[in-house]
Amino acid sequence: MTAELVRGQNQALAWTRLEIGVEADRALTLGAVLVGAGDTALGGAETVALPGGPGLPGVGVPGPPATSHRLAVDLDALPADTTRLDLFLTLPVDAGAPARFGAFPAPRALLVGPDGAEAARYEVTGLADETAVVAVELYRRRGAWKIRAVGQGYQGGLPALLADRGIDRESAHRLAATARSLSAAPAPAPPRETPAPAPAVQGSAPVPSQGSARGPAASAGPVDYTHPRRRPTAPGTGHPYTTPARPAPPPPAGAAAEPVAGDATGWSMEERLHNQVWGMFEDLARTVAAYRGAVEFAEDRRERETDAALDDPRARCGQRAADARATASERYGTLVARAQEALDRDLAQLTAESRVVEPALPMALAGWDSPVWHAYRPPERPPLAVRLGELRLPEAPELRVPMLVRLPLERGLWIDAGRLQDGEGESRPAGLRALAAESAALLTLRLLAVHPPGALTPHLLDPAGSGTAAFAGLRDAGLLAPAPAAGAAGVAEVLERLTRRVDLVQMAVRGGAHDALPPGLDTAGQLLVVHDFPHGFDDRAVTRLRYLADEGPAVGVHLLLVADREDAAAYGPLLDPLWRGLLRITPLPDGCLADPWVRHVWTFEPAGVPAGSQVREAVTAATARARHGRR
């Protein structure tokens, strides 16, 4: 049975000797590149297979440009440090021929077993102006090999594709020129006849950001936790935080691997856990994308089959038409059931991993309900990242993935005190502004608690005093900078002081004169918390705030804004760059985050303290003692 793969889906390989085939409506050049750790070519230009070039261990020499290809691969013969084999297609230069993949029907990539039977196929759809594309990849996961439908195109052609795998620019262009020189005399071969495909569904591999193909894929294997764009960092000798990754024991035959906390690359356990959490996010995104793509394909197929049965007006009301509609509905149900089965399997494995990873997260990445907060001790160095809340999708409401952002913050944060989206439309829950202030105060406490004492200085601008209650605990504990003057005068004074600090540090950095900073300048990171924006802000203050949002992060000045965008409508488009530059989060669960990778809309849930817990008060007191003791 031939499985039809959807972009991003994978399938376990039953053999180590196989063939990768290509069928197209015009002659294409087929090539391959051996990839190792760090998503880079193993040996640079020497590990790229092109027609007429030298052979690679375990990889046959591709033929000249043709409409049909077969490339033999022996996975056991590949170099031991090979983690992936990328198979790519490029357009030869033919006079009068289309210069982009979008100008002709999508090519097909085939997986052919040692017996010559076609086991899977992937139609490389969704291409437009690209002139090179990674069609499929063979990759190693826990000692086993899989094939993944990739379909990642490059408008920059083969040089861009090779450069993305770490090959230097000169070598990439030289190889591209070699490939072009082979297009003068293509030797096309007739397409090989293959059995008609019998669809199945699988949803457990990444979906690249260039769109998703419509179609099901074969049911196989557990979810793969290695994302093709994830760039692992190999620990180096002498690094103070180098620790080896914990090897996971191989699973029994036919069983899913047991999840292990820290099963990712990184210099330290903290970094490995951070990378593992984002791997879980990617896996959830791609398995849901595969499920949605399979359901969409099933719906389209049902419509096409029903329309075809009703093309003849004379047969629309007869038994034949009724049978055709019933058959189409039955096929639709079968495809959707297979897609749901694959989704359920992958979600079960991700849920199992979440149960293992969540208790192992360090303080900065843990939820407020984690026991790690009850044994709070001030850290000795800044954390790698911080947790803002959790993310979930409608298909998996019980599976929540921590939302982490790297520190120092590259973008400011905006807690929206305006309208939220619910199932009925736009609404503004009662007390939303107070909830937004509470979220800002709790996030400020977390940022202070996960930094070493004195490493972060928070400033609160609350001209109207509407956030007094929410920030009272931080103010009483002495964790906030001295309160500025009330009203617009206090706003102007704080913004002027921070703007001057940004200017001074920028000049010192650019001039290489770090020791020339004025005495008494606070060299700690600065967090500006603005509550109830734009109350108390005039045009000059708004301009300075925009400057701090743009230039501040690079020199340690970060922004946390609590605002309703509608309240700032009087400024017109002046504030549009500010809103675009901030990361919007909400004080209540809301679908506020769009994912450009696979175009999901994620529901964000802020990190809150469990009802009845005293962890907030305890952490506030401990942070205050550490901060005052340092002084």
N, C-alpha and C positions, 0 to 999 in steps of 0.2 A: 504494500500500500504506500502510495506517495503522499507525504505530508506537505501541505501548502503553508509555508512559514510567513508570518507577518513581520514587518520590520521591528527589530528589537527582540524577537522571540528566539529561543534556543532549543536545541534537541541533543540529547546524549548520543554519542557515537558508539555503535556496536562493534566497530572494527578499527584497527590502526592503519590498515592499508585501504585506500579509497581513491576516488577521483572527484575532482571538482569540475563541473561542466558549465559551459556558458552557451546560451542561444540568444541570438539577436537578429534584428531585421537589417542590420548593416554590419560591416566588418568592424570588429573591436580588437584592441590589444589587451591581452590578459597578462597580469604580472602578480608577483607575490613578494612579501617582505617578512623576514623573521623578526619578531619583536621579543624583547626581554624585559627585565625589571625596569620600572620607570616609564613604560610605554614607549621606549625608544628602540630603534633598530639595533640588533645585537652587535653587528660589526660595521655599522655605517653603510656605505654604498656597496660593500662586498656582500651584504646579505639581502640584496634585492635581486629577484629573478625576473629577467626580461627575455623576450625572444632573441635567440642567437647569442645570448650571454652564457657565462659559465654556470654550470649546475650548482645547486645548493644541496647540502646533506638532507636527504629525505624528501626533496622537492624536485620534480621533473623540470625540464627546460620548456617554457611555454612556446607554443607555435607562433607563426607569423599572424598578423591581423586577419581575422576570419569571422564569419557569422556563427561558427560553432567551434568550441574548444573542449578539450579534455586535458586536465592536468593531474598527473599521478602524484600522490602524497603518501609517504610512509612515516607515520607519526613516531614510531619507535626509533627511526633513524635521525630525527631532528636533534640538534645540539641539546645537551642536558639543561642548559639555562634558558631554553626557549619557553616563553609563557604563552605566546600567541603567534599564529600565522595569518597574516592579512592577505586576502585575495582581492586585487583591485582591477578595474577596467578603465581604459583610457580611449579617447577618440583619435584614431590616426588622421593625419592631414591628407585629405583627398580633395582634389579640385572640384568645386561645386557641391561637396557633401556638407551636411549639417555640421556646425561647429559646436553643438551643445547637445546634451542628452535629451533635453526637453523637446527637441525637434523631431524625434522619431519614437516609435513605441518602446516601452520599457523593456530592457533586456532581462533575461531569466538566468538565475544561477541555480545549478543542480548539484545535488549530492548523490553520487553513484557509488554503490557498494562494490566489493571485489567480484561479485557475481555478475556485474554489469547492469543490475536492476537499479532503477532510480528510486531513492529512499526519501528524498525531500527536494522541494524546489521553492525558490523565492523570486518573485517578480519585483524588480528594483524600481518601484514607482516613486512618485513625489519629486522627481528631478526636474530642473528647469534650465538654468544657465550653466550648470556644472559641466566640466569637461573631463573630470576624473571622479571615480567613486569607489569606495571600499564596499564591495558587494557583500561578502561574508567573511567571517573570521573563524578559525579553529583555535580554541583556547583550552588551556589545562586548568582544571578546578579539582583540588584535592586528589591529585593523581589520575583523574579521569578526564577524557577529552570530550568536548562538545563543539557543536557548530552553532553560530549565531548569525542571524540575518541582520546586517548593519545598515546598508544603504546610505552611508554618509558621503555626500558629494562635496566637491571642491571646485569653486569657480576659478581658482588659480591653477587648476590642472594638476598634473603629476608633480611639479615642483612643490606646490603647496601641500600635497598629500605626503610627500616624503619628508618635507621640512617639519610637518606635524609629528613625525616619528623620530625627530632628533638628527636627521641627516643634514649636514651643512649645505648652505645655499649653492655653492659652486658644484658640489657633487650632485645635488638634486637636479639642477639645470642640465648637467652633463648627461645624467641618466634619461631625463626627459627628451633631450636631443637624440639620444640613441634610440629611444622608443619611436620618435617621429620618423627617423630615417628608415624604419622598417615598413612604413606605410606605402612605399613606392610600388611594391609588388605583393599585395595581399594574396593569400591563398585560401579563399573561402571554401568551406566544406558544407555539405548539406546537413541540415539539422537532424540529429538522431531521433528516431521515433521512440517515444516513451509511452507507458501506459497512461490512461486518463487519470488525473489526480482525484483522490478520495479525501475530502477535507477532514481535518481534525483540529482541535484547538488546544493551545498551550499558552500560558501567560506568565513567564517568569524571567524575562530578560529585558535589558534596558531598551528604551525607545529613544533614538536620537532626536534632536530638536528640529530636524528639517521636515517634520510632518510625519504622519503615520499612514502606512498602507492599509487598505481594507482587505482583510482576509484572515482566515483561521490558521492555526499552526498545530503541529503534532503534539500530542500529550506525551511528556517525557520529563523525568528527573525533577528534583527539588529546585527551588529558587536559587539562582547563582548570585552570590554576594559580591562579586567583583565587577565593578562598573568599567566600561571600556575607556572612559575619559578620566577615571580616578588616577591620579599620579602618585604612586607610593614613593615615600622617601626612604632610601636604603640607609640604615644607620651606619655611621662612619666610626673609625677608630678614634678613641680619645674624646668623644663627645660626652659631656658630663651627665647627660640624661639618656644615654643609649641603653636600651634593654631589649633583649630578643623577644620576638613575637612568640606567643604560646602556641605550639603546634597542636592542631586538633587531631585526635585519633581518627584513623580512617573508619568510616561507617561500615557496618555489615552489608553484604551484598543485598541490594534492593531496598535498603533502609536509608532514610534521610539522616544527614549528619547532625550530631548533637551540637547545638549552638554553644559557643565559648565566648565569654566576655573578654574583650581586647583582641579579638581575632581579626586584626587589621594591621596595616603597616604604620610605623611612626617611631619617633625617637624615644618616647616615654609611654607609660601606660595611659596617661591622660590623653596624649595625642592619638593613640591607637583607639581608645574608646570614642573620642570625638569623631575620628574617621569612620568607625563602625556605625555610629548613630547616623551619620550622613549616608553611609551605604544602605542602611535600613530605609531611609527616606527615598533614596533612588530606587531601591527594590520595590517599595510600595508604589511609587509613581509608575514604574514601568509595568508591573503586573496588573495594575488597574487600567493602564493605557491599553495593554494587550486585551484585557477583558472587554473594554469598551469598543476597541477596534473589531474584535470578533463578533460582538453583538451587532455592531453597525453593518458588518459584512453580511451577517445572517439576514438582517432586515432588507438590505439591498438585494440580496439573492432571492429572497421570497417575493419581493416586488417584481423583479425581472421575470421570474418564472410565472408569476400570476399574470403579468402583462402579456407574456408570450402566449399563454393559454387563451387569452381573451382577444388576441389579434383578429381572429376570424369572427365577425359579428354573428354568423350563423350558428356558431357553437357556444356562444356565451351562456346560454341558459340550459345547455344539455348536461348529461351525466359526465361527459368527457371534461367539461370545464370544472365541474364540481370535484371530480377526481384530481384534476391538476391543482386546484386550490388546496385540497386536503393534503396532497403530496408535498406541496410547497410549505405548508404549515408544519407538517411533520418534520421536514428537513430543518426548518427554522428551529423548532423545538429541540432537535437533536444537537444542532450546533451550539445553541445557547446553553443547553445542559452541560456540554463538554467544556464550554468556556467557564461556566460557573464552577464546575468540578476543579478545573485548573486553578481558578482564583481561590477557591476555598483551601486547596492544598497549600498554595503559596502563602496565604494569609495565616494559616495554622503554623507554618514554619517561622514566619516573621513574628507572630505572637509569642512563640516559644523563645525566640531570640530576645525579644523585648523583656521577657520575664527574667532572663539571665543578665542582660546588660543594665537594666534600670537600677538594680541594687548595687551595682559595681561602680556607678558614676561618681566621680569626685564632687566635692561641694559645689563648685561653680556650675557644674552641668546637671546637678541633681534637683529634683523637685523639692518643694518645701516639706513634703511629707516623708522625705528620706531620713533614715536614722542618722545619717552623717551629720546633719545639722544639730542633733542633740549632743554631739561630742565636738562642738565647734571650737576650733583653735585658729587664731589669726594666721594666715599663710605667710610664708617667707618670700615668695616670689609671685608676680602677677600670673593669673591663669591664662590658659591658651584661648578660652572662649567662655561665654556665659549663656545661660539658659534664659530665654524670654518667655517660653510657654510650650505648648504642644500643638501638633498639626495632625489632622485626620481628614479622611475622604469619606463620602457618603457610602461607598461600597464596603467600608470597614470602620463603622462608627466606634467599635470598642478598641481598635488598635490606634494608639496615639504615639506619635514619634516626637521626641524632644526637638524643639526648634532652638538651634544654637547659632550664635553669631560670634565671629572671631574678635578678639581684643588685641590691640586697641580698636575701637569702633571706626570702621572706614566710612560709615554713613551715620548721620544722626537718627534718632528715633522720634516718631510722632505718635503719641497716644491719642486716638481720635475720640473726642468728647461730643461728636456730632451724631449724625444719623447712622444707624446700623441696618443691615439687611436681614429681614426675617422671611419666613415662608409666605407671608401675606404681602410683602412689599416693604416700603420704607417705614421705619418707626423710630422713635426716640424713647427708650425706656425711662421711666421715672428715676431720678437720681443718677443719671448717667454721668453727669459732670463730677459728682462726688466719687463715683466708682473710678473714673479716669484719674482723679487726684490720688486715690488710694493705690491704684496700679503704679503710678509714677513714684510714689513714696516707697512702695515695696521694692520696685526695681532699683531705686537709688540705694536702699539698704543692701540689696544683694550685691551691687557693684562695690560698695564700700567694704562689705564683709569678705569678698573674695580677693581683694587687693591687700597687700601688706599695709600695716598701719602707716598713715601719712603718705601713701603713694597716690591717693586720689583726693582732691579737694572739691566738694560739691558746693555750688552757689544756687540759691533759690530766688527766682524772680516771681513774686506773687503780688503785683501792685494793688489788687483789689482785696487781698486777704482771704479770698474764697477757698484757698487750700490750707488754711491755718490748722484745721483739725487733722487733716490727713498727714501733715508733716510735723505735727506737734511732738511725736515721739523722737524723731531725729533731731529736732531743734532742742528739746529738753536734754537730750543726751550729749549735746555739744558736737554733733557730727556734721552740722552744716556751717558754712562760713558765716561770719557775722551778718545779720540781716541788714540790707541796705535801707536807705531812706524810703519812706512810703511814696507811692505814686510814680509819676514819670521821672522825677529826679533820681530816684534809686535805680530805675531801669537804665537811665543814661550813664550813671556812674559805673555800674557793673560792666555794661557793654564796652564802655571806653577803656576800662582797666584790662579786660580780656583781649580787646582788639590790640591794645598796645603790647600785651604779652605776645600775641601771635606775631606781630611785626618784629619785635626784638628777637624772638627765637628764630624766625625765618632768616633775618639778616645774619645771625650768628652761624646758622647752619650753612647758608650759602657762602659765607666768607670763611668758613672753617675756623671761626673764633669762638668756640664754645665757652671758653674761660672768660670771655669779655662781657658776659651778661651782667647787668647791674646787681650790686649786692642787695640781698633781701628779696630778690625775685623768687617766687614760689616755683620751683622746678618740678613739682609733682604734677601729675595729670589733673586736668580741670574738667569738671562736669557741670555744665550750665543747665539747670532745670528751669524751664519757663512754664509757669502755670497760667491758664486762662488767657493765652495769647489770642488777640493782639491788644488786650486791655492794657493801657499805660504806654503803648508804643506809638511814637510819632514817626514821620517818614524817615528821619535820620536814624532812629533806633532800629527801624525795620531794615534799612540798608546795612547797618552794622551786624544785625543778626544774620542776614544773608551772607555777609562776609565771613562770619565765624563758622557758619554751616559749611561753607565751601573750603576755606583755608585752615580752619581749626584742627580737624582730625590729623593732619600731617604733622602737627607740632604739639599734639597732646591736649587739645581743647575740644570737648565733645558736647553735643547738644541733645537734650531730652525735652521735647516740646509736648505740652498738653493743650489741645486746641480743637475747635470746631471750624472747619474750613469755611463754612457759610458765614461765620462771624467776621472773617477776614475778607469778605467779598468786596468791601468798600475800597480795598487797595487794587482791585482789578487784577490785571495780569502781572503786576509787580512781584507777587508772591508765588507765581507758578513755578519758577525755578526752585524755590525753597521746598515746596511740596514734593516736587519730582525728586529732589535730592535726599529726602528722608524716607526711612522705612516705616510704613504705617502699620501699627498694631492697634488692637482694640481692648477695652476693659472687660468686655463680655465676649463669649464665643461668637465668631462672625466669619463669613467667607470673604476675608479681606485680602488674601494673598494669592496672586496669580503666578503660576509656575511657567516660565517661558520655555522650559525644557520639553515638557509634553503637554503644556497648555491646560493643566488642571487648575481648578480653583480650590484652594485648601481652606479648611475651616481652622482658624487660629483660636486657641484657648489660652488666656493668660495664666501665668504661674501664680497660683493663689495659695494662701495658708489654709490648711484644713480647719474646719469649724471647731472651735473649742481648744485649739492648740495654742500654747504659749511660746512657740518657737520664735516668733517675731520679736517678742519682748526680750527673750533670752539672748538672741543674736545681737540685738541692738545694744544691750548692756555689755556684752562681751566685746563687741567692736569698739564701744566707747572706752572701756577700760584699756584696751590695747592702744588705742589712739592717744589717750591722755598719758599713758605710761611712757610712750615713745617720746612725748614732749618732755 
